[in-house]
Amino acid sequence: MKCPYCDREMLFGALTTTRDRPCFVEDGRRLTFGEAISGVGQLTATKAKGIGTGTPAHYCSACRKMIIETGVCR
């Protein structure tokens, strides 16, 4: 896959996690404790946890950008 920022070839791999799942929080906002434990903001692409699980991703080492397909839990 070509990087949409610099047009160089991207590396294919996976976004993985070992403990907590990555999440998205809008700038200037904090999650409440209840939202955090209920999964608000978690990336749906990384719901699977455990050894060997991951979300397919493309990474550009030149731009340091990563592209994944995901949704955000509300």
C-alpha positions in Angstrom: 0.0 0.0 0.0 1.3 3.5 -0.8 1.4 6.1 1.9 -1.2 8.8 1.2 1.1 11.4 2.8 4.4 10.8 1.0 3.6 8.2 -1.6 6.2 5.7 -0.3 5.5 2.0 0.3 4.0 1.2 3.7 4.9 -1.7 5.8 2.1 -4.2 6.6 1.7 -5.5 10.1 -0.7 -5.4 13.1 -1.6 -3.0 15.8 -1.6 -5.1 19.0 -2.1 -4.7 22.7 -0.9 -6.5 25.7 -3.0 -5.1 28.5 -5.4 -2.2 27.9 -7.0 -1.4 24.6 -6.2 1.8 22.8 -9.0 4.4 22.8 -9.9 7.7 21.2 -10.9 10.8 23.2 -11.7 14.1 21.6 -9.4 17.0 22.3 -10.3 18.9 25.5 -12.5 16.0 26.9 -11.8 13.5 29.7 -13.6 10.2 30.1 -15.4 9.7 33.4 -14.5 6.6 35.4 -17.8 5.0 34.3 -17.2 5.7 30.7 -13.6 4.3 30.9 -14.6 1.0 32.4 -17.6 0.6 30.1 -15.4 1.0 27.0 -16.4 4.4 25.7 -13.8 5.5 23.1 -12.3 2.1 22.6 -11.2 1.2 19.1 -13.5 -1.5 17.8 -10.6 -2.9 15.7 -8.7 -3.9 18.8 -11.5 -5.6 20.8 -9.9 -9.0 20.6 -7.3 -9.5 23.3 -4.8 -12.2 23.8 -1.6 -13.5 22.4 -1.4 -13.5 18.6 -4.4 -11.2 18.1 -4.1 -7.9 16.4 -5.6 -5.4 13.9 -4.2 -5.3 10.4 -2.3 -2.1 9.9 -0.1 -0.3 7.4 2.8 1.8 8.7 4.9 4.4 6.9 8.4 4.6 8.5 9.2 7.8 6.6 6.1 9.7 7.9 5.6 7.7 11.0 1.9 7.4 10.2 -0.2 4.3 10.7 -3.5 3.4 8.9 -6.0 1.0 10.4 -9.7 0.4 9.8 -11.7 0.9 13.0 -14.8 2.4 14.7 -15.1 4.1 18.1 -17.4 2.7 20.8 -19.9 5.2 22.2 
